């Protein structure tokens, strides 16, 4: 896994400044904006066999509809997955909050214990989100199909082979987004509005690396949708 390249490769395009500005602005369009940015990245990373970062397609609003179509499914899968997982943890959290309130009102010390357990549940929910959401989004990206994205056997295999890299790459993205946002704020707060496009690029770059590594470890290939246009050949082993 080359974490630094997931950011530096963005700047290899001759029009990286244009891409940074337009993708950053598009990401702030409610609902459809992130889908379009994601569709642009899907086109760049999955529809161009044997093409380097220097030839990454430029962000062009004339492709808005096509990119929206490609980015719809992984974003929809992410939304549904996050809602389901938060609901699973929401009921225990409400019960713990009730225990905390009961503990304080009765003067007992059980409220502190319940609060600690609640914090652990939040951490567990975030950890599971790392392990579940990105593999499902990756499958939605490749299949371009909502129903086929939820494959339990694929998810189990991907997590068992890649859980360390999934956690490390998610932590990297978290710290990178904080650092880049702070750097953007120093640039008269203007640069912070350009960060989302770069973070999305980094995530897509890392997801492609994860998929290559997954295949090199014996993972079952995901059937690629003809909707992606030029379908990639089987991924080579990671080096």
C-alpha positions in Angstrom: 0.0 0.0 0.0 1.4 3.4 -1.1 -0.5 5.9 1.1 1.4 9.0 0.1 0.9 8.3 -3.6 -2.9 8.4 -3.0 -2.4 12.1 -2.5 0.6 13.0 -4.6 -0.7 11.3 -7.8 -3.5 13.9 -7.9 -0.9 16.5 -8.8 0.6 14.6 -11.7 -2.2 15.7 -14.0 -1.3 18.8 -16.0 -4.6 20.3 -15.1 -4.5 19.4 -11.4 -5.5 22.9 -10.3 -8.6 23.0 -12.5 -9.5 19.5 -11.3 -9.0 20.5 -7.6 -11.2 23.6 -8.0 -14.0 22.1 -10.0 -14.2 18.8 -8.0 -14.1 20.7 -4.7 -16.9 23.0 -5.8 -18.9 20.1 -7.2 -18.6 18.2 -3.9 -20.5 21.0 -2.1 -23.6 20.5 -4.4 -26.2 18.9 -2.1 -26.7 15.1 -2.6 -25.7 14.8 -6.3 -22.3 16.6 -6.0 -20.4 13.9 -4.2 -22.0 11.3 -6.5 -20.6 13.2 -9.6 -17.2 13.5 -8.0 -17.2 9.8 -7.2 -18.3 9.0 -10.8 -15.4 11.0 -12.1 -13.0 9.0 -10.0 -14.6 5.7 -11.0 -14.0 6.7 -14.6 -10.4 7.6 -13.9 -9.5 4.6 -11.9 -11.6 1.8 -13.4 -12.3 2.7 -17.0 -8.7 3.3 -18.2 -6.5 0.2 -18.4 -2.7 0.9 -18.6 -3.2 4.7 -18.1 -1.2 6.5 -15.5 -2.1 9.5 -13.2 -0.6 11.9 -15.7 -3.5 11.1 -18.1 -6.2 11.1 -15.5 -9.4 12.5 -17.1 -10.0 16.2 -16.4 -13.0 17.2 -14.4 -15.5 18.5 -17.0 -19.2 19.3 -16.2 -20.1 18.1 -19.7 -19.8 14.6 -18.3 -22.1 15.4 -15.3 -24.9 12.9 -16.2 -22.5 10.0 -16.9 -20.5 10.5 -13.8 -23.7 10.9 -11.7 -24.9 7.5 -13.1 -21.6 5.8 -12.1 -21.4 7.4 -8.7 -25.0 6.8 -7.7 -24.7 3.1 -6.7 -21.6 3.3 -4.3 -23.0 6.4 -2.7 -26.4 4.8 -2.2 -24.8 1.7 -0.8 -22.8 3.8 1.6 -26.0 5.7 2.7 -28.0 2.5 3.3 -25.1 0.7 5.1 -24.5 3.7 7.4 -28.2 4.0 8.3 -28.5 0.3 9.1 -25.4 0.2 11.2 -26.3 3.3 13.1 -29.7 1.9 13.8 -28.2 -1.3 15.1 -26.1 0.7 17.6 -28.7 3.4 18.3 -31.1 1.2 20.4 -28.3 0.1 22.8 -27.1 3.7 23.0 -30.5 4.9 24.1 -30.7 2.2 26.7 -27.3 3.2 28.0 -28.3 6.9 28.1 -31.4 5.9 30.2 -29.1 4.0 32.6 -26.8 7.0 32.9 -29.8 9.2 33.7 -31.1 6.7 36.2 -27.7 6.4 37.8 -27.3 10.1 38.3 -30.9 10.6 39.6 -30.5 7.8 42.1 -27.0 8.8 43.2 -25.5 5.5 42.2 -22.2 5.0 40.5 -23.6 2.9 37.7 -24.0 5.9 35.4 -20.3 6.3 34.9 -20.0 2.6 33.9 -22.8 2.9 31.5 -21.2 6.0 30.0 -18.0 4.1 29.5 -19.7 1.3 27.8 -21.5 3.8 25.6 -18.2 5.3 24.5 -16.9 1.7 23.7 -20.0 1.1 21.6 -19.4 4.3 19.6 -15.8 3.2 18.9 -17.0 -0.3 18.0 -19.5 1.2 15.5 -16.8 3.3 13.9 -14.5 0.3 13.6 -17.2 -1.8 12.1 -18.0 1.0 9.7 -14.4 1.0 8.4 -14.6 -2.8 7.8 -18.0 -3.0 6.2 -18.8 0.2 4.2 -15.7 0.5 2.0 -15.7 -3.1 0.7 -19.4 -2.8 -0.1 -18.8 0.6 -1.8 -16.0 -1.0 -3.8 -18.3 -3.8 -5.0 -21.0 -1.3 -5.9 -18.4 0.6 -7.9 -17.4 -2.4 -9.9 -20.8 -4.0 -10.4 -22.7 -0.7 -10.8 -25.7 -2.5 -9.2 -27.3 -1.9 -5.8 -28.6 -5.4 -5.0 -25.4 -7.2 -6.1 -23.3 -5.0 -3.9 -24.5 -6.8 -0.7 -22.7 -10.1 -1.1 -22.0 -11.6 2.4 -19.5 -14.2 1.2 -17.5 -11.4 -0.7 -17.7 -9.1 2.4 -16.5 -11.9 4.7 -13.6 -12.8 2.4 -12.5 -9.2 1.8 -12.5 -8.3 5.5 -10.7 -11.5 6.4 -7.9 -10.8 3.9 -7.7 -7.0 4.1 -8.9 -5.9 7.6 -5.5 -4.5 8.6 -5.2 -2.4 5.4 -8.8 -1.3 5.7 -8.3 0.1 9.2 -4.9 1.7 8.4 -6.1 3.3 5.2 -9.3 4.6 7.0 -7.1 6.1 9.7 -4.8 7.6 7.1 -7.8 9.2 5.3 -9.1 10.6 8.6 -5.8 12.3 9.5 -5.2 13.4 6.0 -8.6 15.2 5.8 -7.8 16.9 9.1 -4.4 18.0 8.0 -5.5 19.2 4.6 -8.5 21.1 6.0 -6.3 22.9 8.5 -3.8 23.7 5.7 -6.7 25.0 3.6 -7.9 27.2 6.5 -4.4 28.8 6.6 -4.9 29.8 3.0 -7.4 32.5 3.9 -10.0 29.7 4.5 -10.4 29.3 0.7 -8.3 26.2 0.4 -10.5 24.2 2.8 -13.3 24.3 0.1 -10.9 22.5 -2.3 -10.0 19.6 0.1 -13.0 17.3 -0.5 -12.0 16.5 -4.1 -8.5 15.6 -3.0 -9.8 13.4 -0.2 -12.2 11.6 -2.5 -9.3 11.0 -4.9 -7.2 9.6 -2.1 -9.9 7.2 -1.0 -10.5 6.0 -4.6 -6.8 5.6 -5.1 -6.5 3.5 -1.9 -9.6 1.4 -2.8 -8.0 0.4 -6.1 -4.8 -0.5 -4.2 -6.9 -2.5 -1.8 -8.6 -4.4 -4.6 -5.3 -5.3 -6.2 -3.9 -6.6 -3.0 -7.1 -8.5 -2.3 -6.8 -10.3 -5.6 -3.1 -11.0 -5.0 -4.0 -12.7 -1.8 -6.5 -15.0 -3.5 -9.6 -13.0 -3.3 -12.5 -13.8 -5.7 -12.7 -11.1 -8.5 -15.8 -8.9 -8.5 -17.7 -9.1 -11.8 -17.1 -5.8 -13.6 -20.1 -4.0 -15.1 -20.1 -3.2 -18.8 -21.6 0.2 -17.7 -18.0 1.1 -16.9 -17.3 1.3 -20.6 -13.8 -0.2 -21.2 -13.7 -3.1 -18.8 -10.3 -3.7 -17.1 -8.5 -7.0 -17.5 -7.7 -9.0 -14.4 -5.7 -7.0 -11.9 -2.0 -8.0 -11.7 -0.5 -9.0 -8.3 0.5 -6.1 -6.0 4.1 -5.3 -5.9 
